[in-house]
Amino acid sequence: MTPVAVELRNVALAFGATQVLRDITLSVAPGEFFALLGPSGSGKSTLLRLIAGFNRNQSGQVLIAGRDVSAIPPWRRDVGMVFQSYALWPHMTVAQNAAFGLEERKLPREEIRRRVAAVLELVELTGLEARRPGQLSGGQQQRVAIARTLAIEPQVLLLDEPLSNLDAKLRVQTRQELKKLQKRLNITTIFVTHDQEEAMTTCDRIAVMDQGVIQQVGTPMELFDHPVNRFVAQFVGSVNLFRGSFTRAAGTLRFSSPAIGEVALPAALEPPGAQGEIAFRPHAIRLTAGDPAAVEGEMRLTGTIEGEEFLGEFLRYEVQVAGARVVVDHAHARGEPSLPTGTPVTLSVAAEEIRFIAG
Amino acid sequence: MTRVTPGIVVIALAIAAFLLAFLVVPVVTVVYTAFSNAEGGFTLAHLRAFAEISLMRESFANSLYVAAMTVLFASLLAVPLAYLTVRFRFRGAVVIHTLGVLPLIMPAFVGAAAMQLLFGRSGSLNLILNDAFGFTVPLMEGLNGVIFVETLHYFPFVLLNLAASLANIDTSMEEAGQNLGSSGVRLFRKIVFPLALPGYIAGASLVFIKVFDDLGTPLVLNVTNMLAPQAYLRVTSIGLEDPIGYVICVILVLFSIAAMGGSWWFVQRRDFAIQTRGGVSAPRRRLTPWQAVLAYGWISAVMLLVLSPHLGILLLSLSKVWSFTVFPEQFTLAHFATVFEDSTRMIWNTFLYCGLAALLDVVLGTAIAYLVLRTQLPGRQLLDHMVTVALAMPGLVLGIGYLRTFRGVDLPLIGPLTASWLIFVLAYAVRRLPFALRSCMAALSQVHVSLEEAAENLGASRWHTVMRVVVPLMMGGILAGFVTSFVTAAGEISETILLTSRESLAPMSYGIYLYMQSIAGRGPGAALGVIAVVLIGLGTWFSHRIVASRSPHDVPGEKT
């Protein structure tokens, strides 16, 4: 089956007086594995349900394969959805659950039997056809939910937090399987999650949502390296953010902020205006004890160690710089002791690791 | 959990002895009588004799037919209402609440006479139909009348159980069905209804039992070719020695147990154990204009039907003459005067019997709840199970069992037990004990054990702990249990008809029944009925208030 595109044009939705989605325009390429990422209440699940047809009183258009489906009820959309709760019917067996959509489409019995067997094999549940959902593990239930949806060979696959009910280890394994399955079937897939790691590891592109608005759309690396605003910078990975003003005089660029005071920035940088924020990731900071010689083209901050968390691969220090705390991730080498609280340190950030956020 | 002390054992044994004497022995006596010959040996002769009487075979078939048809019609009324109120944005809670309570505050047999006047052969509806279209509907003819009256009375059991069941279904279950291509009636049939089946079965089996066992409604409608009326007629006309009445009792008990057990088994067997995990519940759907017209039309029609016995009985109680007219033509308060002149004794008796029975119920209920939930007494669950058996015992069976078991028992001060006020109290108490016990158990399980431990830690003995901490904290549940017992006992008729040995002992429900036997008595009967409904209605309202004001989150140390 040729994969199809999904397009949203100026979609908005309100529940009563509450505006849940605002002017959403988005296009998902055929065969793409696309994530809607955001905190709870950001509207991502509502948007997914809207694509499935469960919220139909929206304004704007939903196009699937170029056709406006806004007026089509859920049962005629041919959009498969895997629910967060899986929504497996407890009164039906695994096979009956999987066959349901095909029976509704009135396919010949032989065809139904063949396709149910095929999808159950695809998700490696062959042999469990006669079980009821209550007799399956969480991971198996999730695979039944996926099989039941794939059985109807939907044009688009929608996944609503499909991994959230699995334990941590199974979640990592399942997301890899999900990615492989998606590539193999080459089906346009939209995946809702609040977990940035999940979105980044599985999806081709991500739309970050907050308060019913799409904040940024891009590949995982684009979002991480070039966040367009404070929200995206903070939500995708950890970040140090400081608001202040920029002044350029005599070939030097200075940044002055109430939090960290006056800092010299590498002169090569181009701030977006007189006011704005600078952002840099904890792992991009080089931490040195004492006061080493300055390096050309780096931003330099001095402070003292205030706290630490040992996370195995790295140590996460909290460093007091003027009136603010800066988070620094320092790669851990075997046997290296951590720096005690109160140690004076110098933080260096390379020019290319510093991002400006306008406003 | 408390240690088992001699005091606890004595209390448990006393309760067990009470249940044995007033529940187990009477029922066993009935069964024994049905299967024993003159010498006391086992025999199937009575059963054979029953099967050989064509009236008995007919009665058996009729009882099954009436119960089954009532379940069918009750479902037709209740299923759309339940779905509507649970799934659509709608003033549903109010409707369900009103529809659920209205029929229950008036015993079915009370409204039956009024229904004759509204829907009978020359009742209001048929007079109108005949005038306008030249035909009549035999709604109240024979078995139809029983089915009609019982349907209106009992459909709330299906409605309330099904609505609760529907409300518990994760909406994503339904949405998954829609997502895979199902909608409308198919979706309801294949997904929604099967998932709500436990609630439906619970409600439907309850309706079946209640109708199958009912004595008052068929008697008031003068339908005698059903099992319960036959048992009553045999025992009262032929006498306590006639074995056929006992055979009928055994059949009633077996069907009750089978229906209850069957519904329990069904719910157990189905694997509904899957728990929902954080499914987003969708907002209720909005009705389209057409759907709204249909929905409100349906609800209004049902409301009108449900209210008709109430309106009918009120009109009847106020009418001077009501015969061959759509509505009464002259109104009077004379019937109420008659009732207050002749029947104050009956009203007093109702308060006495029902009050004492309800008191007995909550005392026993509290004690059993404490024994089961708070002690490690071996076999304590048995008390709970014994009480639950009372649920399946038709009033008729218990009544006959009492008459048979306790004949000749003469008590000091009270006299012959079966001809005393005490027999009413006992009979009422035993059959309402399951409800009072549930109420007490629920209340006690809301009280955290640490509250009791704190009292004991501060030096209170167990008895003081129970009286000063446990009982006050359970008071909401105890009061609700008291009112439920009182109200249902006040409307009881099966046991009452059997146990009323002389008029001076009769409670209101018997008075209504007696008045309704004659045309002239219908007015005063209706007046007494109105008084009973007001009484029961106030009681029900009061118990709802108690339960509402004592909601669990007000109780400190609520179990998590």
HADDOCK unambig.tbl for C-alpha pairs under 7 A between the chains (distance, minus, plus):
assign (segid A and resid 74 and name CA) (segid B and resid 178 and name CA) 5.74 0.50 0.50
assign (segid A and resid 74 and name CA) (segid B and resid 179 and name CA) 5.44 0.50 0.50
assign (segid A and resid 75 and name CA) (segid B and resid 178 and name CA) 4.66 0.50 0.50
assign (segid A and resid 75 and name CA) (segid B and resid 179 and name CA) 5.23 0.50 0.50
assign (segid A and resid 75 and name CA) (segid B and resid 180 and name CA) 6.14 0.50 0.50
assign (segid A and resid 75 and name CA) (segid B and resid 181 and name CA) 3.79 0.50 0.50
assign (segid A and resid 75 and name CA) (segid B and resid 182 and name CA) 5.53 0.50 0.50
assign (segid A and resid 75 and name CA) (segid B and resid 183 and name CA) 6.44 0.50 0.50
assign (segid A and resid 76 and name CA) (segid B and resid 181 and name CA) 5.93 0.50 0.50
assign (segid A and resid 79 and name CA) (segid B and resid 179 and name CA) 6.94 0.50 0.50
assign (segid A and resid 80 and name CA) (segid B and resid 179 and name CA) 6.34 0.50 0.50
assign (segid A and resid 80 and name CA) (segid B and resid 180 and name CA) 6.89 0.50 0.50
assign (segid A and resid 81 and name CA) (segid B and resid 179 and name CA) 6.59 0.50 0.50
assign (segid A and resid 83 and name CA) (segid B and resid 172 and name CA) 6.98 0.50 0.50
assign (segid A and resid 84 and name CA) (segid B and resid 279 and name CA) 6.17 0.50 0.50
assign (segid A and resid 85 and name CA) (segid B and resid 276 and name CA) 6.13 0.50 0.50
assign (segid A and resid 85 and name CA) (segid B and resid 277 and name CA) 4.94 0.50 0.50
assign (segid A and resid 85 and name CA) (segid B and resid 278 and name CA) 6.13 0.50 0.50
assign (segid A and resid 85 and name CA) (segid B and resid 279 and name CA) 4.97 0.50 0.50
assign (segid A and resid 87 and name CA) (segid B and resid 172 and name CA) 5.57 0.50 0.50
assign (segid A and resid 87 and name CA) (segid B and resid 173 and name CA) 4.68 0.50 0.50
assign (segid A and resid 87 and name CA) (segid B and resid 176 and name CA) 6.41 0.50 0.50
assign (segid A and resid 88 and name CA) (segid B and resid 173 and name CA) 6.74 0.50 0.50
assign (segid A and resid 89 and name CA) (segid B and resid 173 and name CA) 6.53 0.50 0.50
assign (segid A and resid 90 and name CA) (segid B and resid 271 and name CA) 6.23 0.50 0.50
assign (segid A and resid 90 and name CA) (segid B and resid 272 and name CA) 5.60 0.50 0.50
assign (segid A and resid 90 and name CA) (segid B and resid 274 and name CA) 6.53 0.50 0.50
assign (segid A and resid 91 and name CA) (segid B and resid 194 and name CA) 6.95 0.50 0.50
assign (segid A and resid 91 and name CA) (segid B and resid 195 and name CA) 6.83 0.50 0.50
assign (segid A and resid 91 and name CA) (segid B and resid 270 and name CA) 6.85 0.50 0.50
assign (segid A and resid 91 and name CA) (segid B and resid 271 and name CA) 6.57 0.50 0.50
assign (segid A and resid 91 and name CA) (segid B and resid 272 and name CA) 6.92 0.50 0.50
assign (segid A and resid 101 and name CA) (segid B and resid 180 and name CA) 4.61 0.50 0.50
assign (segid A and resid 101 and name CA) (segid B and resid 181 and name CA) 5.97 0.50 0.50
assign (segid A and resid 104 and name CA) (segid B and resid 181 and name CA) 5.94 0.50 0.50
assign (segid A and resid 104 and name CA) (segid B and resid 182 and name CA) 6.07 0.50 0.50
assign (segid A and resid 134 and name CA) (segid B and resid 271 and name CA) 6.55 0.50 0.50
assign (segid A and resid 134 and name CA) (segid B and resid 273 and name CA) 6.10 0.50 0.50
assign (segid A and resid 134 and name CA) (segid B and resid 274 and name CA) 4.84 0.50 0.50
